[in-house]
Amino acid sequence: MLTDYIIKLSLKLFKNLIFKPENIERNLNLSNGLIMAERVMAELTRKGVGRQTAYALVRVCSMDAYEKGLGLKEVISSSKEITKYLSEDEIEEIMDPHTYIGSAVQIVENVLSASNNWF
């Protein structure tokens, strides 16, 4: 019974979910790019940088950006250690949160579509 109740409650939530693009955009920009630090680290490892080294490079840049109130993209773009591996165009792409949603849109659409069939 509890599972049935939770499923019905979840479906009601999904059916009435409202996305406000302006709020999403504002939230994406709250951290001055710090939310993209993991992606930068992952891209560095794809370029052959060791995981620990990539982590250390990104951590230093993240702390610098936070302490100085700068954007992470600005700090990463000025890091000679990082720009040895990533071009300016790659950094631009990596730091754009709009390009980092993977299959999230399709997953949400699938859930909403399936939930319509359950009512």
Buried (B, 14 or more C-beta within 10 A) or exposed (E): EEEEEEEEEEBEEBEEEEEEEEEEEEEBEEBBBBBBBEBBBBBBBEEEBEEEEBBBBBEBBBEBBBEEEBBBBBBBBEBEBBBEBBEEEBBEBBBBBEEBEEEEEEEBEEBEEEBEEEE
